[in-house]
Amino acid sequence: MYTNPHDIVKSLLRTEKGTSLMVQNTYIFWVDRSANKIQIKKAVEEVYKVDVRNVNTMKVKGKPKRVRHKLGKTSSWKKAMVTLKQGDTIELATT
């Protein structure tokens, strides 16, 4: 179904919680909504050249929003918490 691992792993989420989890060798990714844990594991290993120990996924529901008088909602999305094997890290560019 997926030919490119970048179709599965869209980006690394850099949040306060995600930064605190990096000490435990866990990283949070924004992933495709239809990808399963096995596909996410293979994609992260291929893109970042690391060994993945565990993958936890969760679906995040869109929130209702209002712009002026129009009602709407943000898109639902999926995130994955990926734990790497001891000694592996993902290098982050700091700006």
Secondary structure, DSSP 8 states (H G I E B T S, - for coil): --S-HHHHEEEE---HHHHHHGGGTEEEEEE-TT--HHHHHHHHHHHH---EEEEEEEEE---EEEETTEEEE---EEEEEEEE-TT--------
